[in-house]
Amino acid sequence: MRYMAARGFASLGEPLASILIGVIAIVVIAWISVLVTVLKMVFRSRMDTGMKVVWVVLVMSSQPLGVVLWFLVGRHQAERLSD
């Protein structure tokens, strides 16, 4: 088992390795698009500059948690400010 892990994707066989790399690439591209979308939402919100900086730092420093927190808390907070 250790030998198989040390060989990496090559041990899975050529077709399976290609599929796995393709799936990983799709997930990475999807994550980058979600991250860019969240950052655009933060910059377009009516929050003051200090809060925008806090949200950008939070989203960029703790990737999955920051994005989830923006959708759960920050977006609603920004919508309340625009009313």
N, C-alpha and C positions, 0 to 999 in steps of 0.2 A: 504494500500500500504506500509506503514512504517513497518507493522508487517511482510509482505512478504520479504522486504529487510533485515530486521533484522535476519530472519531465514536463509538467504543465499541460497546455492544451494539446500538445502533440500526442499525448497518451490517449486522448479521446477519439482519435481518428480524424481524418481531414474534414469530412462533411459535418460532423457534429461540432468540431471546433469552429468552423466557419459560421454555423448557425449561432453558436454561443457568442461569438464576437459580434455578429450582427445584432443580436438581442441587446447586448451590453451597449452597443453604439446607439441604438434606438432609445434606450433608457436614459443614457447620458444626454442625448439631444433633447429629449422631453424634459429632463430636469433643468437644463439650461434655459429652455423656453419658459418654464414655470418661474424660474428665478428672475429672468428678465421682465416677465409680466408683473411680478410682485414689486420689483424695483420701480418700474414705470408707474404702478399704482401709488407707491409711496411718494414719488416725486410730483405726481399730478394732484395729490390730495391737498386740502386746504390747511393742513397742519402747519404750525410755525416751523422755522428752520431747525430749531433745536430738536424737536420731536422727530423730524425727518431724519436727522443725523442718527438719533437713537435707533430708529427702526432700520435704517440701512446697516448700521453696525450689528444689530441683533440678527438681521436676516443673513448677512454675509459671514458672521462669526459662528453661528450655530445653524448651519444650513437647514436640515429638515425641521428642527424645532422652530426656528425663526419664521419660516414660511407658513407653517401651521398656525403659529401665534398671530401672524398678520391676518390670515383669513378668519380666525376666530375672534380676535380682539381689535387689532389695528384698523381693519377696514371699517368696522362698525363705529369705531371712535372717529375716524375721518368723515364718515357719513353724517354723524351728529354735528360735527363742526361746520359742515356745509349747509345745514338747515338754518 
